[in-house]
Amino acid sequence: MATGSTYQNKKIGNHGDAVCFSFHPVKILSLPKGGAITLNGKNSKKNKKILLASRNSGISNNSSVNQIGWNCYMNEFSAAIGLEQLKKINKIVSIRYKIAKQYYNNLEIDKKMPLQKGCSYNFYWILVKNPKNFIKKMSDENIEIGTYHRPIHMLKYYKNRKKLENTEIFGKSHVLLPTHPNLSDEQVEKIIKLTNKFS
């Protein structure tokens, strides 16, 4: 979701030993299928060999299988779309920032996503009292509103007795406004007007 964004004056992908990117259709770089991992640091050559074998059913360059792997190739169709989108990634992020700025300046709501240069704004979150009701009302106006997954510590596989109060408040009350670069000014204005009305 952070494709095209910056942190500490560096593009995301330059931080840490490995940075993962998803190219899911609702992400900044939206492809039918795929993702990428960027490698940094002194172990990057070693990690590259491991990852290349992992994506190829564990098969290394000498056709030996030394580890468990998967079949994780991105198809050529997705790659071609991705390469074209990469050429205009700065423009895509710039448009998303402009939309986020309009939300930030015009939404009459206290709890909303801060405005920050360098953020790619895959979505723009706000907190509302009744997300289900808000989503229904916006849907009736042909505006699709999303939510993130429930907090990890509340999912069945990870569930435990720990309480993370702020995370749980966010999980129960957030909604995601669209920041898609194909939104027109009129559509953004409509989203703002109806959000102010229904939130």
Protein Blocks (a to p, Z undefined) as FASTA:
>chain_A
ZZoiaeehiaehigojbdcddfbfkbmbdcfbdcddddedjklmmmmmmmmmmmngopaf
kopafbdcdddbdcfklmmmmmmmmmmmmmmmmmmmmmmmmmmmmmccfbdcdddehiao
lbacdddfblmlmmmmmmmnopacddddddfklpmklgcfbdcfklmmmmmmgccddfbf
kbcfklmmmmmmmmmmmZZ
